[in-house]
Amino acid sequence: MQAILLSSEEVCKRAKALYDNNIRQQVETEENIGKIVIIDIETGEYAVDKTGIESARYLRQKKPLARLYGLRIGYKFAVSFCGDMERDDR
């Protein structure tokens, strides 16, 4: 099966749409705030863990060529280089 090339903007757009429309209400619980959700942008399948590494491994085992995207649950950004993390108010 031939892969369709997507820009990084399109990958981000698809991942955020999946998160906002299908995943957010399932994962944004108090115990998950601050964890990473990894999303397969082609299937909508996702997994959650503290760093995202185990989730990415899990999804790659199921589909080695999966296009994955990570988000930090409850925050606007997944990582911060200055140490401040801004919460998402949605």
Secondary structure, 3 states (H helix, E strand, C coil): CCCCCCCHHHHHHHHHHHHHHHHHHHHCCHHHCCCEEEEECCCCCEEEECCCHHHHHHHHHHCCCCCEEEEECCECCCCCCCCCCCECCC
